Amino acid sequence: MRTPPESFLIFKEELEKARIEKERLTREYEIKLADMNKELARLKEQIQSQQELIKTTLDYAIRLEENLGSFKAEVTNGQHLKNRSFH
């Protein structure tokens, strides 16, 4: 049996190195992708929390504004009643 040419053996060795490097890069890529997905999920959770806080704040501000309107009406009515005093 003939021995394969040296260039073939070198080429075969280079192919094996390239395959190993490809596997390493694939694993590294998958790890980075998983980390990015975790970070993205954390950021989504923070955004949802902030949106909920903003919604709660707006609801509270609307209630305060409504209460202020009714308070002004009470004050106005109170002044009219004061002016009608029998004293």
C-alpha positions in Angstrom: 0.0 0.0 0.0 1.3 3.4 -0.9 1.8 6.1 1.6 -0.3 9.2 1.0 1.5 12.3 -0.2 2.7 14.6 2.5 0.6 17.5 1.1 -2.5 15.3 1.7 -1.6 14.6 5.3 -0.9 18.3 5.9 -4.3 19.2 4.3 -6.0 16.6 6.4 -4.4 18.0 9.6 -5.5 21.5 8.6 -9.0 20.4 8.0 -9.1 18.8 11.5 -7.8 22.0 13.1 -10.4 24.0 11.2 -13.1 21.6 12.4 -12.0 21.9 16.0 -11.8 25.7 15.7 -15.3 25.8 14.2 -16.7 23.7 17.1 -15.0 26.1 19.6 -16.4 29.1 17.9 -19.9 27.5 17.8 -19.8 26.8 21.6 -18.5 30.4 22.3 -21.3 31.9 20.1 -24.0 29.8 21.8 -22.7 30.9 25.3 -22.7 34.6 24.2 -26.2 34.2 22.7 -27.5 32.6 25.9 -26.0 35.5 27.9 -27.5 38.1 25.7 -30.9 36.4 25.9 -30.7 36.4 29.7 -29.8 40.1 29.6 -32.6 40.8 27.2 -35.1 39.1 29.5 -33.8 41.1 32.5 -34.2 44.3 30.5 -37.7 43.4 29.4 -38.6 42.8 33.1 -37.2 46.2 34.1 -39.1 47.9 31.3 -42.4 46.2 32.4 -41.8 47.3 36.0 -41.1 50.9 34.9 -44.2 50.9 32.7 -46.3 49.7 35.6 -44.8 52.3 37.9 -45.5 55.0 35.3 -49.1 53.8 35.0 -49.6 53.8 38.7 -48.2 57.3 39.0 -50.5 58.5 36.2 -53.5 57.0 37.9 -52.5 58.6 41.2 -52.1 62.0 39.5 -55.4 61.7 37.8 -57.1 60.9 41.1 -55.4 63.8 42.8 -56.5 66.1 40.0 -60.1 64.9 40.4 -59.9 65.3 44.1 -58.5 68.8 43.7 -61.5 69.7 41.4 -64.0 68.4 44.0 -62.1 70.2 46.8 -62.3 73.5 44.8 -66.0 73.0 44.4 -66.4 72.3 48.1 -64.4 75.5 49.0 -66.5 77.5 46.5 -69.8 76.1 47.9 -68.5 76.8 51.5 -67.8 80.4 50.7 -71.3 80.8 49.2 -72.8 79.3 52.3 -70.6 81.5 54.5 -71.9 84.6 52.6 -75.5 83.5 53.3 -74.9 83.5 57.0 -77.7 85.0 59.2 -75.2 86.7 61.4 
